[in-house]
């Protein structure tokens, strides 16, 4: 009993048992750990694969976005690249200990970076001294860096400083059919796995986004626990397929000239909006088109002023330009007899009275004179004679209240009220019926094209950048609402509107070319009151022209909505300052370009030195040179390049230099040859990196040029 109850012996036995259990447990854990280390599996699961899955991320390898060109292959939109700056703080990714991939000297790194980005040394040092992070960013100062800035930082050879490419889009022409072309940018709301991919946001860039963006590839890379890519671990799994290139029907020479004319009038007249469109009625090709307000697709200045593409997204009452269709229908029905007469001034219709804009009228006049004077009474009589149902069928055949199927987003269809006699006759003079410029011009193509209405198109061809395969957009006839004879007769009558003493379009005559035209003055609804404006100038003014009248190559349509400044100039003067020079230039180009040779577009540079800046620009424009840039802070032009008398292509850039300090212009989108013109004038040397068009300049716009210091220019 004493031996069995010996405490010392019991404790010794218990100690042995505990030691045995501890040894067995240790052996079990040792076996388990050895097994895991050898097989790298737990319960059949591969731990290496599990770790890789935790820290491996697949990423999209963006395809090169297709470029957009004009009809002649001049670039309108193309891909460019900007860069974001990262700092690597961890040394765990170093594969070569003799070549560190992380930041070693934070003081030095902060000091050097502060000379290249918009952050102080202290601010950068605060970023670099963060703890428990592998990589750091530098806020706004470290994003959207140019190639030039990237190259300058890389020359400093700072360990641990790396760059991430960010896609961007370059628009060399700035303001250039901006709402039609649109723009592409990184869509922050639709990023996939934090990838930055260009997405079309407006216009053609948006409507044809899937075609332009191509097929993205895929990469795989190791990322740390914070989601940053570990340097030198990326592998390509699937190569991208680049997007297709789109060639538009726009002519850069005419488009830029139209932009210049529109800007001048917009600034003077101060209207709520303007639209101008130049179309080839034989093919339906949009040769030039723009609107105001607009925006600069390069700088995005003005992007918030107007988002709608006024060509297709906003319908309006066209006013008297619509009478062209009314006359065409009446002629086609055989009821328009030009020499018959009617009493002008007013006419009673069930539900109300219709007045001419001259409410007392012009007495008894012929129907042809009524057309030239834009008589409302005359077209009301015609619609009553042909019958309301017949007139409505003609409106439908002209595509009124029907989408043009432009392919652009948010296209409006327009509409008309057609329930009561008063509503029905109102449509005859473009009131109570709404259209888009696209619809109206498309209808007018039937008048200018032997009765055949052509679908408006803005794409010439689509080219596969990889295979070179081309898809050409052929002209498309929609319908024939009127006969060839009717179309010829309408064109003939349109000359009365321009050249008769009483015609309403006499202000729109152009030199050396006989044209036909029709004006319009449409009432506008006040969005706040829901009623028509009543002010004497609160209208939408417009003019449409056909030239040359014997066989029109162009239709030009210009609108001016609610101009504020009508004290010094009338609405017709403002419209003519766009219409007359634009149509003159278009017809001249058409005649010169019969063989479509470059020599046909050459001109001799006039002497513009000793003139002020605006006089010089106007003189060059009169001679066909619309692309002009000015160097210098003065007001008088002292030098020009190319020199006076030089023969160059009309679409080449002319550079002027004024007195005063020699200042750097904004050369984004310029060609290398254009930049060298600055060197010719100023003696300033330029250092070029890359090929193509300017995407970055080492000296900011407005900075004074120093002939002893080369200016770095980055081309892509």
C-alpha positions as CSV (number, residue, x, y, z in Angstrom):
1,X,0.0,0.0,0.0
2,X,2.8,2.4,0.9
3,X,4.6,1.6,-2.4
4,X,1.4,2.1,-4.4
5,X,0.7,5.5,-2.8
6,X,4.3,6.8,-3.1
7,X,3.9,10.3,-4.5
8,X,7.4,10.5,-5.8
9,X,7.0,7.4,-7.9
10,X,3.7,8.5,-9.3
11,X,5.1,11.8,-10.4
12,X,8.0,10.1,-12.1
13,X,5.7,7.7,-14.0
14,X,3.5,10.6,-15.1
15,X,6.6,12.5,-16.3
16,X,7.6,9.5,-18.4
17,X,4.1,9.3,-19.9
18,X,4.1,13.0,-20.7
19,X,7.5,12.7,-22.3
20,X,6.4,9.8,-24.3
21,X,3.3,11.6,-25.5
22,X,5.3,14.7,-26.3
23,X,7.8,12.7,-28.3
24,X,5.0,10.9,-30.2
25,X,3.4,14.3,-31.0
26,X,6.7,15.8,-32.1
27,X,7.3,12.8,-34.3
28,X,3.8,13.1,-35.8
29,X,4.3,16.8,-36.5
30,X,7.8,16.2,-37.9
31,X,6.3,13.5,-40.2
32,X,3.5,15.8,-41.3
33,X,5.8,18.8,-42.0
34,X,8.3,16.5,-43.8
35,X,5.4,15.1,-45.9
36,X,4.2,18.6,-46.8
37,X,7.7,19.8,-47.6
38,X,8.4,16.8,-49.9
39,X,5.0,16.5,-51.6
40,X,3.9,20.1,-51.3
41,X,0.3,18.8,-50.8
42,X,-2.3,18.9,-48.0
43,X,-5.3,16.6,-48.3
44,X,-4.5,16.3,-52.0
45,X,-4.3,20.1,-52.6
46,X,-1.1,21.4,-54.1
47,X,0.1,24.3,-51.9
48,X,2.4,25.7,-54.5
49,X,-0.5,26.1,-56.9
50,X,-2.6,27.6,-54.1
51,X,0.1,30.2,-53.4
52,X,0.5,31.0,-57.0
53,X,-3.3,31.4,-57.3
54,X,-3.2,33.9,-54.4
55,X,-0.5,36.1,-55.9
56,X,-1.0,35.5,-59.7
57,X,-3.3,37.7,-61.6
58,X,-4.2,37.5,-65.3
59,X,-4.5,40.9,-67.0
60,X,-5.8,42.2,-70.3
61,X,-3.2,43.0,-72.9
62,X,-4.8,45.9,-74.8
63,X,-4.9,45.8,-78.5
64,X,-3.8,48.9,-80.4
65,X,-6.9,51.0,-81.1
66,X,-7.5,51.6,-84.8
67,X,-6.8,55.0,-86.2
68,X,-9.3,57.3,-87.8
69,X,-8.3,59.1,-91.0
70,X,-9.9,61.6,-93.4
71,X,-10.7,60.7,-97.1
72,X,-7.1,61.4,-98.1
73,X,-5.4,59.4,-95.3
74,X,-4.6,62.3,-93.1
75,X,-4.8,61.3,-89.4
76,X,-7.7,62.5,-87.3
77,X,-7.4,60.2,-84.3
78,X,-4.6,57.8,-83.2
79,X,-3.2,56.0,-80.2
80,X,-0.7,57.7,-77.9
81,X,0.7,56.7,-74.5
82,X,1.2,58.5,-71.2
83,X,3.0,57.0,-68.1
84,X,2.4,56.6,-64.4
85,X,5.2,56.6,-61.8
86,X,5.6,53.9,-59.2
87,X,8.2,53.5,-56.4
88,X,9.2,49.9,-55.3
89,X,10.0,49.8,-51.5
90,X,10.5,46.1,-51.0
91,X,13.6,44.0,-51.7
92,X,11.8,40.7,-51.8
93,X,11.4,40.9,-55.6
94,X,15.1,41.2,-56.3
95,X,16.4,38.4,-58.5
96,X,19.9,39.9,-58.8
97,X,21.3,41.1,-55.5
98,X,23.9,43.1,-57.3
99,X,21.2,44.9,-59.3
100,X,18.6,46.1,-56.8
101,X,15.1,46.7,-58.0
102,X,13.9,48.7,-55.0
103,X,14.6,52.2,-53.7
104,X,17.9,52.3,-51.9
105,X,18.5,56.0,-51.1
106,X,15.2,57.6,-50.3
107,X,16.7,61.0,-49.7
108,X,18.4,61.1,-53.1
109,X,15.4,59.6,-54.9
110,X,13.1,62.3,-53.4
111,X,15.5,65.1,-54.3
112,X,15.9,63.9,-58.0
113,X,12.2,63.2,-58.5
114,X,11.2,66.7,-57.2
115,X,13.0,68.2,-60.2
116,X,10.9,66.2,-62.6
117,X,7.4,66.1,-61.1
118,X,5.2,68.6,-59.4
119,X,6.0,67.5,-55.8
120,X,8.5,68.8,-53.3
121,X,11.3,66.7,-51.9
122,X,9.5,66.6,-48.5
123,X,6.2,65.5,-50.1
124,X,8.0,62.7,-52.0
125,X,9.9,61.6,-49.0
126,X,6.7,61.3,-47.0
127,X,5.4,58.9,-49.7
128,X,8.6,56.9,-49.7
129,X,8.7,56.5,-46.0
130,X,5.4,54.7,-45.7
131,X,5.7,51.4,-43.8
132,X,4.3,47.9,-44.6
133,X,3.8,48.7,-48.3
134,X,5.6,47.2,-51.2
135,X,5.0,49.9,-53.8
136,X,3.8,53.5,-53.7
137,X,2.2,56.0,-56.1
138,X,2.7,59.7,-56.3
139,X,-0.8,61.0,-56.6
140,X,-1.7,63.4,-59.4
141,X,1.9,64.4,-59.9
142,X,2.8,60.9,-60.9
143,X,0.2,60.2,-63.6
144,X,-0.2,61.2,-67.2
145,X,3.5,61.8,-67.5
146,X,4.8,62.4,-71.0
147,X,7.4,60.3,-72.8
148,X,9.8,63.2,-72.4
149,X,9.4,63.3,-68.6
150,X,9.7,59.5,-68.4
151,X,12.9,59.5,-70.5
152,X,14.4,62.3,-68.3
153,X,13.7,60.4,-65.1
154,X,15.1,57.1,-66.5
155,X,18.3,59.0,-67.3
156,X,18.8,59.5,-63.6
157,X,19.1,55.7,-63.1
158,X,17.1,55.6,-59.8
159,X,16.7,52.1,-58.5
160,X,13.1,51.1,-57.7
161,X,11.5,53.8,-59.9
162,X,9.3,52.1,-62.5
163,X,6.7,53.3,-65.0
164,X,3.3,51.9,-66.1
165,X,2.0,52.7,-69.6
166,X,-1.4,54.4,-69.7
167,X,-3.2,54.4,-73.1
168,X,-4.4,57.8,-74.4
169,X,-5.8,59.2,-77.7
170,X,-4.2,61.9,-79.9
171,X,-6.3,64.2,-82.1
172,X,-3.8,66.2,-84.2
173,X,-6.3,68.7,-85.5
174,X,-7.8,69.8,-82.2
175,X,-11.3,71.2,-83.1
176,X,-12.2,69.0,-86.0
177,X,-15.8,67.7,-86.5
178,X,-15.4,67.0,-82.8
179,X,-18.9,65.8,-82.0
180,X,-19.0,63.6,-85.1
181,X,-15.6,62.1,-84.6
182,X,-16.1,62.0,-80.8
183,X,-13.3,60.9,-78.5
184,X,-11.9,57.9,-76.6
185,X,-10.6,57.8,-73.1
186,X,-10.0,55.4,-70.2
187,X,-13.4,54.5,-68.8
188,X,-13.0,54.7,-65.0
189,X,-16.5,53.3,-64.5
190,X,-15.9,50.2,-66.6
191,X,-12.4,49.1,-65.6
192,X,-11.8,45.3,-65.5
193,X,-9.3,44.2,-62.9
194,X,-8.0,47.8,-62.7
195,X,-6.9,47.6,-66.4
196,X,-6.9,51.0,-68.1
197,X,-8.4,50.5,-71.6
198,X,-9.4,53.1,-74.1
199,X,-13.2,53.3,-74.7
200,X,-15.1,55.4,-77.2
201,X,-17.1,58.1,-75.3
202,X,-18.8,60.0,-78.1
203,X,-19.4,60.1,-81.8
204,X,-17.7,57.6,-84.2
205,X,-15.3,56.6,-81.5
206,X,-18.2,55.4,-79.4
207,X,-20.5,54.0,-82.2
208,X,-17.6,51.9,-83.7
209,X,-15.8,51.2,-80.5
210,X,-15.8,47.4,-80.8
211,X,-14.4,47.7,-84.3
212,X,-11.7,50.2,-83.4
213,X,-10.6,48.5,-80.1
214,X,-9.9,45.1,-81.7
215,X,-9.5,42.0,-79.7
216,X,-7.5,42.3,-76.4
217,X,-4.9,39.7,-75.5
218,X,-4.1,38.4,-72.0
219,X,-1.0,38.4,-69.8
220,X,-0.3,36.7,-66.4
221,X,1.9,38.3,-63.7
222,X,2.8,37.9,-60.0
223,X,1.2,40.5,-57.8
224,X,1.9,41.3,-54.1
225,X,-0.7,41.3,-51.4
226,X,-1.6,44.9,-52.2
227,X,-2.3,44.2,-55.8
228,X,0.9,45.7,-57.3
229,X,2.6,43.8,-60.2
230,X,5.9,42.4,-59.1
231,X,8.5,43.6,-61.7
232,X,9.8,41.2,-64.4
233,X,7.1,38.5,-63.7
234,X,4.8,39.3,-66.6
235,X,4.2,36.7,-69.4
236,X,2.0,36.9,-72.5
237,X,-0.7,34.2,-72.7
238,X,-2.6,35.5,-75.7
239,X,-1.5,38.1,-78.3
240,X,-3.9,41.0,-79.0
241,X,-5.5,41.7,-82.4
242,X,-5.3,45.4,-83.3
243,X,-8.4,47.3,-84.1
244,X,-9.4,48.3,-87.6
245,X,-8.7,51.7,-89.2
246,X,-11.6,53.9,-90.3
247,X,-11.3,56.3,-93.2
248,X,-14.0,59.0,-93.1
249,X,-15.5,61.0,-96.0
250,X,-14.3,64.2,-94.4
251,X,-11.8,66.3,-96.4
252,X,-9.3,67.9,-93.9
253,X,-8.7,70.9,-96.2
254,X,-12.4,71.8,-96.2
255,X,-13.1,70.7,-92.6
256,X,-10.4,73.0,-91.1
257,X,-11.6,75.9,-93.3
258,X,-15.1,75.4,-92.1
259,X,-14.0,75.3,-88.5
260,X,-12.2,78.6,-89.0
261,X,-15.2,80.3,-90.5
262,X,-17.6,78.9,-87.9
263,X,-15.4,80.0,-85.0
264,X,-15.1,83.6,-86.3
265,X,-18.9,83.9,-86.7
266,X,-19.7,82.2,-83.5
267,X,-17.5,84.6,-81.5
268,X,-19.1,87.6,-83.2
269,X,-22.7,86.6,-83.3
270,X,-22.9,84.9,-79.9
271,X,-25.6,82.5,-80.9
272,X,-26.9,79.7,-78.7
273,X,-25.9,77.2,-81.4
274,X,-24.7,76.8,-85.0
275,X,-24.5,73.9,-87.4
276,X,-22.8,73.6,-90.8
277,X,-22.7,70.6,-93.1
278,X,-21.2,70.1,-96.6
279,X,-22.4,67.0,-98.5
280,X,-21.8,65.5,-101.9
281,X,-25.3,64.7,-103.1
282,X,-24.1,62.2,-105.7
283,X,-22.7,59.9,-103.1
284,X,-24.2,61.2,-99.8
285,X,-20.7,61.7,-98.5
286,X,-20.3,64.2,-95.6
287,X,-17.4,66.3,-96.8
288,X,-17.3,68.6,-93.8
289,X,-19.5,69.0,-90.7
290,X,-19.2,70.9,-87.5
291,X,-21.3,72.7,-84.8
292,X,-21.0,75.3,-82.1
293,X,-20.5,75.0,-79.2
294,X,-17.8,72.4,-79.8
295,X,-14.7,71.2,-78.0
296,X,-11.0,70.6,-78.7
297,X,-10.5,66.8,-78.7
298,X,-6.8,67.3,-77.9
299,X,-7.1,69.4,-74.8
300,X,-10.8,68.5,-74.1
301,X,-11.4,72.3,-73.6
302,X,-15.2,73.0,-74.0
303,X,-16.2,69.4,-73.7
304,X,-18.9,70.3,-71.1
305,X,-20.4,73.1,-73.2
306,X,-22.5,70.8,-75.4
307,X,-22.7,67.0,-75.3
308,X,-25.3,66.5,-78.0
309,X,-24.2,66.0,-81.6
310,X,-26.5,68.6,-83.2
311,X,-26.3,66.8,-86.6
312,X,-28.4,63.9,-85.5
313,X,-29.4,64.2,-81.8
314,X,-31.5,67.3,-81.7
315,X,-34.5,67.9,-84.0
316,X,-35.9,71.4,-84.7
317,X,-38.5,73.1,-86.9
318,X,-36.6,74.0,-90.1
319,X,-38.8,76.8,-91.4
320,X,-38.8,77.9,-95.0
321,X,-35.9,75.7,-96.3
322,X,-38.6,73.0,-96.0
323,X,-40.4,74.6,-98.9
324,X,-38.0,73.0,-101.3
325,X,-39.6,69.7,-100.5
326,X,-43.1,71.2,-100.8
327,X,-42.3,72.7,-104.2
328,X,-40.7,69.4,-105.4
329,X,-43.9,67.5,-104.4
330,X,-46.1,70.0,-106.2
331,X,-44.0,70.0,-109.4
332,X,-44.0,66.2,-109.3
333,X,-47.8,66.2,-109.0
334,X,-48.1,68.6,-111.9
335,X,-49.9,71.3,-109.9
336,X,-47.1,73.9,-109.7
337,X,-47.6,76.3,-112.6
338,X,-45.0,79.0,-112.2
339,X,-46.9,81.7,-114.1
340,X,-50.2,81.3,-112.4
341,X,-51.0,84.0,-109.8
342,X,-52.4,84.2,-106.3
343,X,-53.1,86.9,-103.7
344,X,-50.3,87.0,-101.2
345,X,-50.4,88.2,-97.6
346,X,-52.7,85.8,-95.8
347,X,-55.0,82.9,-96.2
348,X,-57.7,81.5,-94.0
349,X,-57.5,77.8,-93.0
350,X,-59.9,75.9,-90.8
351,X,-58.6,76.7,-87.4
352,X,-56.8,79.9,-88.1
353,X,-55.1,82.3,-90.6
354,X,-51.7,81.8,-92.2
355,X,-49.6,85.0,-92.9
356,X,-46.6,85.7,-95.0
357,X,-43.7,87.2,-93.2
358,X,-44.7,90.4,-94.9
359,X,-48.2,90.3,-93.4
360,X,-49.7,92.7,-96.0
361,X,-48.2,90.7,-98.8
362,X,-47.0,91.8,-102.2
363,X,-50.3,91.9,-103.9
364,X,-51.1,89.4,-106.7
365,X,-47.9,87.6,-107.7
366,X,-46.9,84.5,-109.7
367,X,-46.2,81.2,-107.9
368,X,-42.6,81.4,-109.0
369,X,-42.3,84.9,-107.5
370,X,-44.0,83.5,-104.4
371,X,-41.3,80.8,-104.1
372,X,-38.5,83.4,-104.5
373,X,-40.1,85.6,-101.9
374,X,-40.7,82.6,-99.6
375,X,-44.5,83.0,-99.4
376,X,-46.2,80.9,-96.8
377,X,-49.6,81.5,-98.5
378,X,-48.2,80.0,-101.8
379,X,-47.1,76.7,-100.3
380,X,-50.4,76.4,-98.3
381,X,-52.3,76.7,-101.5
382,X,-50.2,74.0,-103.1
383,X,-50.7,71.5,-100.3
384,X,-54.5,72.1,-100.4
385,X,-54.5,71.5,-104.1
386,X,-52.4,68.2,-104.0
387,X,-54.3,67.0,-100.9
388,X,-53.2,66.4,-97.3
389,X,-52.8,62.7,-97.7
390,X,-50.7,63.1,-100.9
391,X,-48.5,65.7,-99.2
392,X,-48.0,63.4,-96.1
393,X,-46.9,60.5,-98.4
394,X,-44.3,62.8,-99.9
395,X,-43.0,63.8,-96.5
396,X,-42.6,60.1,-95.7
397,X,-40.9,59.4,-99.0
398,X,-38.4,62.2,-98.2
399,X,-37.6,60.4,-94.9
400,X,-39.3,63.0,-92.6
401,X,-39.9,61.7,-89.1
402,X,-37.8,58.6,-89.9
403,X,-34.3,57.9,-88.6
404,X,-31.6,58.1,-91.2
405,X,-29.9,55.0,-89.6
406,X,-26.7,57.0,-89.3
407,X,-25.1,54.4,-87.0
408,X,-24.5,57.1,-84.4
409,X,-26.0,56.8,-81.0
410,X,-29.0,58.8,-79.7
411,X,-30.3,59.7,-83.2
412,X,-33.5,61.7,-83.1
413,X,-36.3,60.9,-85.6
414,X,-38.2,64.2,-85.6
415,X,-42.0,64.3,-85.8
416,X,-44.9,66.3,-87.1
417,X,-48.4,67.2,-86.0
418,X,-51.0,66.1,-88.6
419,X,-54.4,66.0,-87.0
420,X,-56.1,69.2,-88.0
421,X,-56.1,71.3,-91.2
422,X,-54.1,74.1,-89.6
423,X,-51.4,71.6,-88.4
424,X,-51.3,70.0,-91.9
425,X,-50.8,73.2,-93.8
426,X,-48.2,74.4,-91.3
427,X,-45.9,71.6,-92.3
428,X,-45.8,73.0,-95.9
429,X,-43.5,75.9,-94.7
430,X,-41.6,73.9,-92.1
431,X,-43.5,74.7,-88.9
432,X,-45.1,72.0,-86.7
433,X,-42.6,69.5,-88.2
434,X,-39.2,68.7,-86.7
435,X,-36.1,67.3,-88.4
436,X,-32.4,66.8,-87.8
437,X,-29.9,68.4,-90.2
438,X,-29.0,64.8,-91.3
439,X,-32.7,64.1,-92.3
440,X,-33.1,67.4,-94.1
441,X,-29.9,67.3,-96.1
442,X,-30.6,63.7,-97.0
443,X,-34.0,64.7,-98.4
444,X,-32.3,67.5,-100.3
445,X,-30.0,65.0,-102.1
446,X,-33.0,63.9,-104.2
447,X,-33.2,67.5,-105.6
448,X,-29.5,67.6,-106.4
449,X,-29.2,64.1,-107.7
450,X,-31.8,63.5,-110.4
451,X,-34.5,62.6,-107.9
452,X,-32.6,59.9,-106.2
453,X,-32.3,60.3,-102.4
454,X,-28.9,59.1,-101.1
455,X,-28.1,57.8,-97.7
456,X,-25.8,60.2,-95.9
457,X,-22.5,58.5,-94.9
458,X,-19.4,59.7,-93.1
459,X,-17.3,56.5,-93.6
460,X,-15.4,55.9,-96.8
461,X,-13.8,52.6,-96.0
462,X,-12.7,50.3,-93.1
463,X,-9.2,48.8,-93.3
464,X,-7.9,45.8,-91.4
465,X,-4.6,47.0,-90.1
466,X,-3.2,43.5,-89.9
467,X,-4.3,42.0,-93.2
468,X,-4.8,45.2,-95.2
469,X,-8.2,44.0,-96.3
470,X,-10.5,46.9,-97.2
471,X,-14.3,47.2,-96.9
472,X,-15.4,50.2,-99.1
473,X,-18.7,51.9,-98.3
474,X,-20.5,52.2,-101.6
475,X,-23.1,55.0,-102.1
476,X,-26.6,53.8,-101.2
477,X,-29.7,55.0,-102.9
478,X,-32.6,55.1,-100.4
479,X,-35.5,56.0,-102.7
480,X,-36.6,58.2,-105.6
481,X,-39.3,60.4,-104.2
482,X,-39.3,62.7,-107.3
483,X,-38.5,62.3,-111.0
484,X,-35.3,63.5,-112.6
485,X,-37.3,66.2,-114.5
486,X,-38.8,67.4,-111.2
487,X,-35.4,67.7,-109.6
488,X,-34.0,69.7,-112.6
489,X,-37.0,72.1,-112.4
490,X,-36.6,72.6,-108.7
491,X,-32.9,73.5,-109.1
492,X,-33.8,76.0,-111.8
493,X,-36.4,77.6,-109.6
494,X,-33.9,77.9,-106.7
495,X,-31.8,80.2,-108.8
496,X,-34.8,82.7,-108.7
497,X,-34.4,82.8,-105.0
498,X,-30.7,83.9,-105.4
499,X,-30.7,86.1,-108.5
500,X,-34.2,87.6,-108.8
501,X,-34.4,91.2,-107.5
502,X,-36.9,90.1,-105.0
503,X,-35.3,86.8,-104.0
504,X,-34.6,86.2,-100.3
505,X,-31.2,84.6,-100.9
506,X,-29.5,87.3,-102.9
507,X,-26.8,87.7,-100.1
508,X,-25.5,84.2,-100.9
509,X,-24.3,84.7,-104.4
510,X,-20.7,83.6,-104.9
511,X,-18.2,84.5,-107.6
512,X,-17.9,82.7,-110.9
513,X,-20.4,80.0,-109.9
514,X,-24.2,80.0,-110.4
515,X,-25.9,78.4,-107.4
516,X,-29.4,77.8,-106.1
517,X,-30.3,78.5,-102.5
518,X,-33.2,78.8,-100.0
519,X,-33.3,80.6,-96.7
520,X,-35.3,79.7,-93.6
521,X,-36.5,81.6,-90.5
522,X,-38.0,79.2,-88.1
523,X,-39.8,79.9,-84.8
524,X,-38.4,78.4,-81.7
525,X,-40.1,77.1,-78.6
526,X,-38.9,78.5,-75.3
527,X,-38.1,75.5,-73.2
528,X,-39.1,77.4,-70.0
529,X,-42.5,78.6,-71.1
530,X,-43.4,76.0,-73.7
531,X,-44.4,78.8,-76.1
532,X,-42.7,80.3,-79.2
533,X,-40.2,83.1,-78.6
534,X,-41.7,86.5,-79.6
535,X,-38.5,88.7,-79.9
536,X,-37.7,90.1,-83.3
537,X,-34.4,88.2,-83.6
538,X,-35.4,85.1,-81.6
539,X,-35.4,82.6,-84.4
540,X,-33.4,79.8,-86.0
541,X,-32.0,81.3,-89.2
542,X,-30.7,79.0,-92.0
543,X,-29.6,78.8,-95.6
544,X,-29.1,75.8,-97.9
545,X,-27.3,76.0,-101.2
546,X,-26.7,73.8,-104.2
547,X,-23.6,74.3,-106.4
548,X,-22.9,74.4,-109.2
549,X,-26.6,74.6,-110.1
550,X,-26.4,72.8,-113.4
551,X,-25.0,69.7,-111.8
552,X,-24.5,70.1,-108.0
553,X,-21.4,68.7,-106.5
554,X,-22.3,70.1,-103.1
555,X,-25.1,70.9,-100.7
556,X,-24.2,73.3,-97.9
557,X,-26.5,73.8,-95.0
558,X,-25.8,76.4,-92.3
559,X,-27.9,77.3,-89.2
560,X,-27.7,80.1,-86.7
561,X,-29.8,79.8,-83.5
562,X,-30.8,82.8,-81.4
563,X,-27.9,85.1,-82.1
564,X,-27.4,87.8,-79.4
565,X,-25.2,90.3,-81.3
566,X,-27.3,91.5,-84.2
567,X,-26.7,95.2,-83.9
568,X,-23.7,95.5,-86.2
569,X,-24.5,92.6,-88.5
570,X,-27.7,90.9,-89.6
571,X,-28.3,87.2,-89.4
572,X,-28.0,86.9,-93.2
573,X,-24.6,88.6,-93.0
574,X,-23.4,86.1,-90.4
575,X,-24.7,83.2,-92.4
576,X,-23.1,84.5,-95.6
577,X,-19.7,84.7,-93.8
578,X,-19.8,81.0,-93.5
579,X,-21.8,80.0,-96.5
580,X,-20.2,82.1,-99.3
581,X,-16.5,81.4,-98.7
582,X,-17.1,77.8,-97.8
583,X,-19.1,77.0,-100.9
584,X,-16.7,79.0,-103.1
585,X,-13.7,77.0,-101.7
586,X,-15.5,73.7,-102.1
587,X,-16.4,74.3,-105.7
588,X,-12.8,75.5,-106.4
589,X,-11.4,72.3,-104.9
590,X,-13.8,70.2,-106.9
591,X,-12.7,71.8,-110.1
592,X,-9.1,71.6,-109.3
593,X,-9.3,68.0,-108.1
594,X,-10.7,66.5,-111.2
595,X,-7.6,64.3,-111.5
596,X,-7.3,64.1,-107.7
597,X,-3.6,65.0,-107.9
598,X,-1.6,66.8,-105.2
599,X,-0.4,69.4,-107.7
600,X,-4.0,70.5,-108.1
601,X,-4.1,71.7,-104.5
602,X,-1.0,73.9,-104.7
603,X,-0.9,77.6,-104.2
604,X,1.5,80.5,-103.9
605,X,2.1,82.0,-100.5
606,X,1.2,85.7,-100.4
607,X,3.4,88.3,-98.7
608,X,1.9,89.0,-95.2
609,X,4.8,90.6,-93.4
610,X,4.1,94.1,-92.1
611,X,0.4,93.2,-91.6
612,X,-1.1,92.6,-88.2
613,X,-1.8,89.1,-87.2
614,X,-5.5,88.9,-88.1
615,X,-4.9,90.6,-91.5
616,X,-2.2,88.1,-92.2
617,X,-4.4,85.1,-91.3
618,X,-7.3,86.5,-93.4
619,X,-5.0,87.1,-96.4
620,X,-3.6,83.6,-96.2
621,X,-7.2,82.2,-96.0
622,X,-8.2,84.1,-99.1
623,X,-5.4,82.4,-101.0
624,X,-6.4,78.9,-99.7
625,X,-4.0,78.5,-96.8
626,X,-6.1,77.8,-93.7
627,X,-3.5,76.2,-91.4
628,X,-1.7,79.1,-89.8
629,X,0.3,79.3,-86.5
630,X,1.8,82.4,-84.9
631,X,5.1,82.7,-82.9
632,X,5.8,85.7,-80.8
633,X,4.2,88.1,-78.4
634,X,3.7,91.1,-80.7
635,X,0.9,92.2,-83.0
636,X,2.7,92.8,-86.3
637,X,4.0,90.0,-88.5
638,X,7.8,90.4,-89.2
639,X,8.6,87.0,-90.8
640,X,6.8,84.2,-92.4
641,X,7.7,80.7,-93.5
642,X,7.3,79.4,-96.1
643,X,8.4,82.7,-97.7
644,X,6.2,84.8,-100.0
645,X,5.9,83.4,-103.5
646,X,6.6,79.8,-102.4
647,X,4.4,77.1,-104.0
648,X,3.1,74.6,-101.4
649,X,0.1,72.4,-100.9
650,X,-2.9,74.3,-99.6
651,X,-3.2,72.1,-96.5
652,X,0.3,72.7,-95.4
653,X,1.0,74.8,-92.3
654,X,2.2,78.4,-92.6
655,X,4.1,79.8,-89.6
656,X,4.2,83.5,-88.9
657,X,6.5,85.4,-86.4
658,X,5.6,88.7,-84.8
659,X,7.8,91.3,-83.2
660,X,8.6,90.9,-79.5
661,X,9.6,87.8,-77.6
662,X,9.9,84.6,-79.6
663,X,7.4,82.3,-77.9
664,X,6.7,78.6,-78.3
665,X,3.4,77.6,-79.8
666,X,1.4,74.4,-78.9
667,X,2.8,71.9,-81.5
668,X,0.9,68.8,-80.3
669,X,-0.2,66.9,-83.4
670,X,2.3,68.7,-85.7
671,X,4.5,66.9,-88.2
672,X,8.3,67.1,-87.9
673,X,8.4,69.3,-91.0
674,X,6.0,71.7,-89.5
675,X,8.0,72.0,-86.3
676,X,11.2,72.6,-88.3
677,X,9.5,75.7,-89.7
678,X,9.8,77.2,-86.2
679,X,13.5,76.5,-86.3
680,X,13.8,78.2,-89.7
681,X,12.2,81.4,-88.3
682,X,13.8,81.5,-84.8
683,X,17.1,79.7,-85.1
684,X,16.1,77.5,-82.2
685,X,17.4,73.9,-82.5
686,X,15.0,71.0,-82.0
687,X,15.9,67.5,-80.7
688,X,13.4,64.9,-82.1
689,X,12.7,61.5,-80.5
690,X,10.7,59.0,-82.4
691,X,8.7,59.2,-85.6
692,X,5.2,60.5,-86.5
693,X,3.4,63.4,-84.9
694,X,4.2,65.5,-81.9
695,X,2.8,64.0,-78.6
696,X,5.0,66.1,-76.2
697,X,7.1,69.2,-76.3
698,X,9.9,70.0,-73.9
699,X,9.0,73.7,-73.8
700,X,5.5,74.8,-72.8
701,X,3.2,76.9,-75.0
702,X,3.9,80.6,-74.5
703,X,7.5,80.0,-73.1
704,X,10.2,82.2,-74.5
705,X,12.5,80.3,-76.9
706,X,16.3,80.4,-76.4
707,X,18.3,79.8,-79.6
708,X,21.1,78.4,-77.4
709,X,18.9,75.7,-75.8
710,X,17.5,72.8,-77.9
711,X,13.9,72.0,-77.5
712,X,13.0,68.3,-77.1
713,X,10.1,67.1,-79.3
714,X,8.6,63.6,-78.9
715,X,7.0,62.1,-81.9
716,X,4.7,59.0,-82.1
